[in-house]
């Protein structure tokens, strides 16, 4: 008697990876914006 083969459940990892990539992009963009704003303020005030 052969074991019944079941399909693996549909993984949600690609969606999770998409969310993580978007979060990383948002954090990196916010950090870059803060650095740019701070450097502009230093240049203007310096």
Rosetta silent file (secondary structure, phi, psi, omega in degrees, C-alpha in Angstrom):
SEQUENCE: XXXXXXXXXXXXXXXXXXXXXXXXXXXXXXXXXXXXXXXXXXXXXX
SCORE:     score description
SCORE:     0.000 S_00000001
   1 L     0.000  125.634  179.704    0.000    0.000    0.000 S_00000001
   2 L   -89.720  147.382  179.296    1.459    3.314   -1.015 S_00000001
   3 L   -70.771  144.059  179.275    1.126    6.357    1.158 S_00000001
   4 L   -73.850  125.677 -179.010   -1.250    8.985   -0.097 S_00000001
   5 L   -85.674  127.069  177.629    0.740   11.923   -1.405 S_00000001
   6 L  -105.927  147.272  175.384   -0.559   15.264   -0.275 S_00000001
   7 L   -72.445  142.338  174.873    0.252   18.541   -1.910 S_00000001
   8 L   -65.934  144.921 -179.688    2.303   20.866    0.251 S_00000001
   9 L   -63.478  149.583  179.369    0.197   23.765    1.477 S_00000001
  10 L   -61.971  122.906 -176.573    0.478   27.001   -0.458 S_00000001
  11 L   -80.843  146.431  176.847    3.267   28.925    1.176 S_00000001
  12 L  -102.199   12.620 -177.397    2.804   32.556    2.137 S_00000001
  13 H   -65.013  -40.816  178.117    6.550   33.206    2.166 S_00000001
  14 H   -58.536  -41.785  178.113    6.646   35.178   -1.119 S_00000001
  15 H   -64.194  -41.266  179.141    4.042   37.597    0.235 S_00000001
  16 H   -63.142  -40.718  178.986    5.979   37.841    3.505 S_00000001
  17 H   -64.475  -38.399  177.418    9.178   38.537    1.567 S_00000001
  18 H   -61.337  -43.917  179.827    7.403   41.258   -0.402 S_00000001
  19 H   -62.441  -43.232 -179.149    6.250   42.867    2.842 S_00000001
  20 H   -64.752  -40.754  179.534    9.768   42.671    4.266 S_00000001
  21 H   -63.708  -41.746  179.246   11.287   44.190    1.117 S_00000001
  22 H   -64.670  -40.154  179.397    8.786   47.043    1.213 S_00000001
  23 H   -64.249  -42.535  179.766    9.489   47.637    4.902 S_00000001
  24 H   -63.411  -41.700  179.359   13.242   47.685    4.268 S_00000001
  25 H   -64.055  -41.892  179.205   12.772   50.125    1.392 S_00000001
  26 H   -63.175  -45.086 -179.276   10.600   52.402    3.524 S_00000001
  27 H   -64.711  -43.331  179.475   13.083   52.378    6.409 S_00000001
  28 H   -64.543  -40.631  178.895   16.016   52.992    4.082 S_00000001
  29 H   -64.723  -42.101  178.905   14.154   55.801    2.338 S_00000001
  30 H   -64.873  -42.455  179.104   13.230   57.464    5.621 S_00000001
  31 H   -62.918  -43.776  178.838   16.816   57.172    6.873 S_00000001
  32 H   -62.842  -41.045  179.471   18.172   58.630    3.633 S_00000001
  33 H   -62.827  -42.542  179.126   15.665   61.496    3.818 S_00000001
  34 H   -63.713  -42.498 -179.818   16.721   62.293    7.401 S_00000001
  35 H   -63.725  -42.501 -179.489   20.396   62.227    6.439 S_00000001
  36 H   -64.315  -44.960 -179.867   19.767   64.509    3.450 S_00000001
  37 H   -62.565  -44.030 -179.700   17.721   66.971    5.522 S_00000001
  38 H   -64.026  -42.212 -179.928   20.332   67.050    8.292 S_00000001
  39 H   -65.816  -37.889  178.211   23.187   67.589    5.809 S_00000001
  40 H   -65.505  -42.916  179.103   21.281   70.413    4.088 S_00000001
  41 H   -63.175  -40.590  179.479   20.615   72.083    7.449 S_00000001
  42 H   -64.499  -42.558 -179.786   24.292   71.768    8.412 S_00000001
  43 H   -64.844  -44.237 -177.643   25.400   73.229    5.081 S_00000001
  44 H   -67.341  -43.498 -177.783   22.930   76.097    5.285 S_00000001
  45 H   -80.776  -22.126 -176.380   23.676   76.925    8.914 S_00000001
  46 L   -76.526    0.000    0.000   27.398   76.232    8.671 S_00000001
